Amino acid sequence: MSVAAYRRREPSKEVVHRVITANLRTFIELAERRGRGLPTYVKRDFGSFLDCGDLTKGFARVHCPKCSLDAVVAFS
């Protein structure tokens, strides 16, 4: 039986993450200039999306006693 190796996701390397990171501030400012702004939940959810997978925002250290794998898993 083969076992798949654990590989940590790195969302910050994905295109969608990079596009949102590069343009979110401008998007929010444009919405505010037009007088409407964005709902609080939209700003919160974009922020949560950008934090997802970021080890500096929190993680769990895991250990498998069977195979001795040690890894950190970022909170999502």
Steps between C-alpha positions, in 0.01 A plus 500: 500500500647838404455799723470849357751747639360802677561823313402829661274723293643843436205715390717812481666349193169457317389750235169590667676578829759719327233690302291570812808602699610740228158658443290478816592840643424672168171310468391607849601864437312514169186361663525763775554784251184398320316556826389147566804329642507129556301318766705414809460127437657534154809672640518244781470206262769634267726541804424147615576368153837674499582364849411142406807278493728770645713337770545836673124508565503170687578135452493161665803278529416138425691177548422154367639235735462235234722662233672764719379783278523842662322784326338837558153554363383857451154593620250565225 
